[in-house]
Amino acid sequence: MDYADTIWSSCSSKSQKALRKIQNRGLRFIHKMPASRAKSHHITEVLHQTGWTDLATWRRSYMCILTIEYKNVTGDTPLYLTI
């Protein structure tokens, strides 16, 4: 799901919702949750247990990391962020 994650941030909300559903189905499959519980069991709890983040949060975090790295390379970062 991380492959080309920065590109997914610019896709339509419908496509992002479809990706989120794929991630949720994968988590339910991994945790062997029956399909009958899919609606009643909120996936946030399972995300927390596995240590995963939802795709939207991951994309925002990754974009921040890329921005800081770019600014670090160009010399535009504050001293406390330089490596």
Rosetta blueprint (number, residue, H / E / L):
1 M L
2 D L
3 Y L
4 A L
5 D H
6 T H
7 I H
8 W H
9 S L
10 S L
11 C L
12 S L
13 S H
14 K H
15 S H
16 Q H
17 K H
18 A H
19 L H
20 R H
21 K H
22 I H
23 Q H
24 N H
25 R H
26 G H
27 L H
28 R H
29 F H
30 I H
31 H L
32 K L
33 M L
34 P L
35 A H
36 S H
37 R H
38 A L
39 K L
40 S L
41 H L
42 H L
43 I H
44 T H
45 E H
46 V H
47 L H
48 H H
49 Q H
50 T H
51 G L
52 W L
53 T L
54 D L
55 L H
56 A H
57 T H
58 W H
59 R H
60 R H
61 S H
62 Y H
63 M H
64 C H
65 I H
66 L H
67 T H
68 I H
69 E H
70 Y H
71 K H
72 N H
73 V H
74 T H
75 G L
76 D L
77 T L
78 P L
79 L H
80 Y H
81 L H
82 T L
83 I L
